[in-house]
Amino acid sequence: MEIVASGIRPTGNLHLGNYFGAVKSFVRMQHEYHCFFFIADWHSLTTHPNPANIRQSVTTILAEYIACGLDPEKATLFVQSHVPEHSELAWILGCYAQFGELNRMTQFKEKGGGGSPANQQKEGEVNVGLFSYPVLQAADILIYNADLVPVGADQKQHLELSRNVAVRFNNAYSPTFTVPEPYIPKSVGKIMSLTEPTKKMSKSDENPNACISVLDSRDVIIKKFKRAVTDSGSEIIYREGDDSKAGINNLISIYCAVTGKDLPTLESEFAGKGYGDFKVAVGEAVADLFEPIQTEYARLISDKTYLDSCMKTSAEKAMRISAKTLSKVYRKVGFYPL
């Protein structure tokens, strides 16, 4: 069975974009592949978050993952920092990654001062961890010899670095790592911000109306959709590539993703109705989707013993695999075994 590896940073609740862009695919993939899905708490340190917030976020994300349908019995669902082999391998891989490769990483350039002000980290916070972030990502993937890595457009460059480092190490020492391939999930397309529909929905958006959290109440979800940016038109028609219609296009994409309806069916259903009616319908559909997830989340988050048990059991499974890989790497580079 092919191996899949992927992670998500614990920097806030899962949102609608995460659900359709990653989690829904993960739920399907756990039945088809040997999956390692982890909460990337080491990666979160590049922005110096409050320690108490990290701990709370890890528990929240784990409960949300399971509530959304991930089964710890089928997928290895663990916390990155519970498997120290990741960081040990990252140091070794860093010795086979080239400075120029890391310096060309688009995400580093954007956050380090070359991108928009909204994406840049504050002066004094552009740290070595941010620069070497892709090396740890490579370790996250290669330590499980992942065949496939689910990626979006913004992660393809990082995966290419992982592939380059794997090939470089294999050529230097003989075949050691599987060279991973990108896995492009069947997607509904990007879920965009409700307030700036030309931007991707993000949990870090400063405008609370821009993002729909999996844990938002029904009333909050509907209010956010009522406030969603559209345009001065009224017809519920999808117009691909028309930036002036980005807002209504986004709402149509969301409605189709949630309900499973195609465009002709949707356009027929809302013929003669205006944006106001449609916004409410989208909000209600999303609230209906998240209601059972929220019920299950409430049950899970109150059962700390179960969540701790999931973390421990999954970390042990991950360590059994990662320790074997790391031992092989140590022998290849010439470290003396104890």
C-alpha positions as CSV (number, residue, x, y, z in Angstrom):
1,M,0.0,0.0,0.0
2,E,1.4,3.4,-1.0
3,I,2.3,5.8,1.8
4,V,1.0,9.4,2.2
5,A,2.3,12.1,4.5
6,S,1.0,15.5,5.3
7,G,0.6,18.0,8.1
8,I,-1.2,21.1,9.2
9,R,0.0,23.9,11.5
10,P,-1.9,24.3,14.8
11,T,-2.5,28.0,14.3
12,G,-6.3,28.3,14.8
13,N,-9.4,26.3,14.1
14,L,-9.9,24.5,10.8
15,H,-11.9,26.6,8.4
16,L,-14.0,25.9,5.3
17,G,-11.0,26.1,3.0
18,N,-9.1,23.6,5.1
19,Y,-12.1,21.3,5.1
20,F,-12.5,21.1,1.3
21,G,-8.8,21.7,0.4
22,A,-7.3,19.1,2.7
23,V,-9.4,17.4,5.4
24,K,-12.1,15.9,3.2
25,S,-9.4,14.4,0.9
26,F,-7.6,13.0,4.0
27,V,-10.7,11.3,5.1
28,R,-11.1,9.6,1.7
29,M,-7.3,8.8,1.5
30,Q,-7.2,7.0,4.8
31,H,-9.2,4.1,3.2
32,E,-6.9,3.9,0.2
33,Y,-3.4,4.6,1.5
34,H,-1.2,4.1,4.5
35,C,-1.5,7.7,5.9
36,F,0.6,9.7,8.2
37,F,-1.2,12.9,9.1
38,F,0.4,15.1,11.7
39,I,-0.1,18.4,13.6
40,A,2.9,20.5,12.7
41,D,3.6,22.2,16.0
42,W,7.4,22.6,15.3
43,H,6.6,24.6,12.2
44,S,4.4,26.9,14.2
45,L,7.4,28.2,16.2
46,T,8.6,30.4,13.4
47,T,6.0,33.0,14.4
48,H,6.7,32.7,18.2
49,P,3.2,31.8,19.3
50,N,2.1,31.8,23.0
51,P,3.0,28.4,24.5
52,A,-0.4,28.0,26.1
53,N,-2.0,28.7,22.7
54,I,0.0,26.0,21.0
55,R,-1.0,23.4,23.5
56,Q,-4.7,24.3,23.2
57,S,-4.5,24.5,19.4
58,V,-3.0,21.0,19.2
59,T,-5.8,19.5,21.2
60,T,-8.4,21.4,19.2
61,I,-7.0,20.5,15.8
62,L,-6.8,16.8,16.8
63,A,-10.4,16.8,18.0
64,E,-11.5,18.6,14.8
65,Y,-9.6,16.2,12.6
66,I,-11.4,13.2,14.2
67,A,-14.8,15.0,14.3
68,C,-14.4,15.6,10.5
69,G,-14.0,11.8,9.9
70,L,-10.3,10.9,10.3
71,D,-10.1,7.6,12.2
72,P,-7.0,7.1,14.4
73,E,-7.4,3.3,13.8
74,K,-7.0,3.8,10.0
75,A,-4.6,6.8,9.8
76,T,-1.6,7.5,11.9
77,L,-2.7,10.9,13.4
78,F,0.0,12.3,15.6
79,V,1.7,15.5,16.9
80,Q,5.0,16.3,15.2
81,S,6.9,17.2,18.3
82,H,6.1,13.8,19.8
83,V,8.3,12.2,17.2
84,P,11.8,13.7,17.7
85,E,13.2,11.8,14.7
86,H,11.8,14.5,12.5
87,S,14.1,17.1,13.8
88,E,17.1,14.8,13.9
89,L,16.6,13.9,10.2
90,A,16.1,17.6,9.4
91,W,19.6,18.4,10.6
92,I,21.1,15.8,8.4
93,L,19.0,16.8,5.3
94,G,20.0,20.4,5.9
95,C,23.5,19.4,5.2
96,Y,22.3,18.2,1.7
97,A,20.1,21.2,0.9
98,Q,21.7,24.2,-0.8
99,F,21.6,27.7,0.5
100,G,20.5,29.0,-2.9
101,E,17.5,26.6,-3.0
102,L,16.2,27.8,0.3
103,N,16.8,31.4,-0.6
104,R,14.6,31.0,-3.7
105,M,11.6,29.7,-1.7
106,T,8.7,31.9,-2.6
107,Q,7.1,31.7,0.8
108,F,10.3,32.7,2.5
109,K,10.8,35.7,0.2
110,E,7.2,36.8,0.8
111,K,7.3,36.5,4.6
112,G,10.9,37.8,4.8
113,G,10.2,41.1,3.2
114,G,9.7,40.5,-0.5
115,G,6.0,40.0,-0.5
116,S,3.0,42.1,0.4
117,P,3.0,43.8,3.9
118,A,0.1,41.5,5.0
119,N,2.3,38.4,4.4
120,Q,5.5,39.7,5.9
121,Q,6.7,38.9,9.4
122,K,7.6,41.8,11.7
123,E,11.1,43.2,11.6
124,G,13.3,41.0,13.9
125,E,11.1,37.9,13.4
126,V,12.6,36.7,10.1
127,N,14.4,33.9,11.8
128,V,16.5,30.9,10.8
129,G,13.6,28.6,11.4
130,L,11.6,30.4,8.7
131,F,14.5,30.0,6.3
132,S,15.0,26.3,7.0
133,Y,11.3,25.5,7.3
134,P,11.3,23.5,3.9
135,V,14.1,21.3,5.3
136,L,12.0,20.2,8.2
137,Q,9.1,19.7,5.7
138,A,11.4,17.4,3.7
139,A,12.2,15.4,6.9
140,D,8.5,15.1,7.7
141,I,7.9,13.5,4.3
142,L,11.1,11.5,3.7
143,I,11.3,9.9,7.2
144,Y,8.1,7.9,6.3
145,N,9.3,7.2,2.7
146,A,6.1,8.8,1.5
147,D,5.2,7.9,-2.0
148,L,2.6,10.7,-2.3
149,V,2.2,14.1,-0.7
150,P,-1.0,16.1,-1.0
151,V,-0.1,19.6,-2.2
152,G,-1.7,22.8,-3.2
153,A,-0.1,25.3,-5.6
154,D,1.7,27.1,-2.8
155,Q,3.5,23.9,-1.6
156,K,4.8,22.5,-4.9
157,Q,8.1,24.3,-4.6
158,H,8.7,22.8,-1.1
159,L,7.9,19.3,-2.4
160,E,10.4,19.8,-5.2
161,L,13.0,20.6,-2.6
162,S,12.2,17.4,-0.8
163,R,12.6,15.5,-4.0
164,N,15.9,17.2,-4.8
165,V,17.3,16.4,-1.3
166,A,16.2,12.8,-1.5
167,V,17.8,12.3,-4.9
168,R,21.0,14.0,-3.8
169,F,21.3,11.8,-0.7
170,N,20.4,8.6,-2.6
171,N,23.1,9.4,-5.2
172,A,25.7,10.1,-2.4
173,Y,25.0,7.0,-0.3
174,S,22.9,4.5,-2.4
175,P,19.1,4.4,-2.4
176,T,17.7,5.4,1.0
177,F,14.7,7.6,0.5
178,T,11.6,7.2,-1.6
179,V,11.4,10.2,-4.0
180,P,7.9,11.5,-3.3
181,E,5.4,12.5,-6.0
182,P,2.7,15.2,-5.6
183,Y,-0.8,14.1,-5.0
184,I,-3.3,16.6,-6.4
185,P,-6.6,15.9,-4.5
186,K,-9.9,16.1,-6.4
187,S,-10.7,19.6,-5.5
188,V,-13.6,22.0,-5.6
189,G,-11.1,24.7,-6.3
190,K,-9.8,27.3,-3.8
191,I,-12.3,28.6,-1.2
192,M,-11.7,32.3,-1.2
193,S,-12.1,35.0,1.5
194,L,-15.7,36.2,2.0
195,T,-14.5,39.8,2.3
196,E,-11.7,39.8,-0.4
197,P,-12.7,37.1,-2.8
198,T,-9.6,37.4,-4.9
199,K,-7.6,36.1,-1.9
200,K,-7.6,32.6,-0.5
201,M,-9.6,32.0,2.7
202,S,-7.1,32.1,5.6
203,K,-7.4,31.5,9.4
204,S,-4.9,34.3,9.9
205,D,-7.1,36.9,8.2
206,E,-7.5,39.9,10.5
207,N,-11.1,40.4,9.4
208,P,-13.3,37.9,11.3
209,N,-15.9,38.0,8.6
210,A,-13.5,36.7,6.0
211,C,-13.3,33.1,7.2
212,I,-15.8,30.4,8.2
213,S,-14.5,28.3,11.0
214,V,-15.6,24.7,11.3
215,L,-16.7,25.6,14.9
216,D,-18.6,28.8,14.1
217,S,-22.2,28.7,15.3
218,R,-25.1,28.5,12.9
219,D,-26.0,32.1,13.5
220,V,-22.4,33.3,13.0
221,I,-22.0,31.3,9.8
222,I,-25.2,32.7,8.2
223,K,-24.3,36.3,9.3
224,K,-20.9,36.0,7.7
225,F,-22.4,34.8,4.4
226,K,-25.0,37.6,4.5
227,R,-22.0,40.1,4.8
228,A,-20.0,38.4,2.0
229,V,-18.7,40.7,-0.7
230,T,-20.4,40.3,-4.1
231,D,-21.1,43.1,-6.7
232,S,-24.0,45.2,-7.9
233,G,-25.5,42.4,-10.0
234,S,-28.3,40.1,-9.0
235,E,-28.2,36.9,-11.3
236,I,-26.9,33.7,-9.7
237,I,-24.6,32.8,-12.6
238,Y,-21.0,31.6,-12.5
239,R,-18.7,33.6,-14.7
240,E,-15.3,32.0,-14.8
241,G,-12.3,34.3,-15.0
242,D,-14.4,37.5,-14.4
243,D,-12.7,39.2,-11.4
244,S,-15.7,41.5,-11.1
245,K,-17.7,38.4,-10.2
246,A,-15.2,36.9,-7.9
247,G,-17.5,37.2,-4.9
248,I,-20.5,35.5,-6.4
249,N,-18.3,32.9,-8.1
250,N,-16.9,32.1,-4.7
251,L,-20.3,31.6,-3.1
252,I,-21.4,29.5,-6.0
253,S,-18.3,27.3,-5.7
254,I,-19.0,26.9,-2.0
255,Y,-22.6,26.0,-2.5
256,C,-21.8,23.4,-5.2
257,A,-19.1,21.9,-3.0
258,V,-21.3,21.6,0.1
259,T,-24.5,20.4,-1.7
260,G,-22.9,18.3,-4.5
261,K,-25.1,20.1,-7.1
262,D,-23.7,21.1,-10.5
263,L,-23.8,24.6,-12.0
264,P,-26.9,24.0,-14.3
265,T,-28.9,22.7,-11.3
266,L,-27.8,25.6,-9.1
267,E,-28.5,28.2,-11.7
268,S,-32.0,26.7,-12.4
269,E,-32.7,26.5,-8.6
270,F,-32.0,30.2,-8.1
271,A,-33.3,31.6,-11.3
272,G,-35.2,34.8,-10.6
273,K,-33.8,35.1,-7.0
274,G,-31.3,37.7,-5.9
275,Y,-27.9,37.6,-4.0
276,G,-29.6,38.1,-0.7
277,D,-31.6,34.8,-0.9
278,F,-28.6,33.0,-2.3
279,K,-26.3,34.1,0.5
280,V,-28.7,32.8,3.1
281,A,-29.0,29.5,1.3
282,V,-25.2,29.1,1.2
283,G,-24.9,29.9,4.9
284,E,-27.6,27.4,5.8
285,A,-26.0,24.7,3.7
286,V,-22.6,25.2,5.3
287,A,-24.2,25.3,8.8
288,D,-25.9,22.0,8.0
289,L,-22.6,20.5,6.9
290,F,-20.8,21.5,10.1
291,E,-23.5,20.8,12.6
292,P,-22.7,17.0,13.1
293,I,-19.0,17.8,13.1
294,Q,-19.5,20.3,15.9
295,T,-21.6,17.8,17.9
296,E,-18.9,15.2,17.6
297,Y,-16.2,17.8,18.4
298,A,-18.0,18.8,21.6
299,R,-18.0,15.2,22.7
300,L,-14.3,14.6,21.8
301,I,-12.9,17.8,23.3
302,S,-14.5,17.0,26.7
303,D,-12.7,13.5,26.7
304,K,-9.1,14.5,27.3
305,T,-8.2,10.9,28.2
306,Y,-9.2,9.7,24.8
307,L,-7.4,12.4,22.9
308,D,-4.2,11.9,25.0
309,S,-4.5,8.1,24.3
310,C,-4.8,8.9,20.5
311,M,-1.7,11.1,20.6
312,K,0.3,8.5,22.5
313,T,-0.7,5.5,20.4
314,S,-0.2,7.3,17.1
315,A,3.2,8.8,18.2
316,E,4.4,5.3,19.0
317,K,3.3,4.0,15.6
318,A,5.0,6.9,13.9
319,M,8.2,6.4,15.9
320,R,8.5,2.8,15.0
321,I,8.7,3.7,11.3
322,S,10.7,6.9,11.7
323,A,13.3,5.3,14.0
324,K,14.0,2.6,11.3
325,T,14.5,5.3,8.7
326,L,16.8,7.4,10.9
327,S,18.9,4.3,11.9
328,K,19.4,3.6,8.2
329,V,20.4,7.2,7.5
330,Y,22.8,7.2,10.5
331,R,24.6,4.1,9.1
332,K,24.8,5.6,5.6
333,V,26.5,8.8,6.8
334,G,28.9,6.9,9.0
335,F,27.6,7.5,12.5
336,Y,28.7,4.9,15.1
337,P,25.8,2.9,16.4
338,L,25.3,2.3,20.1
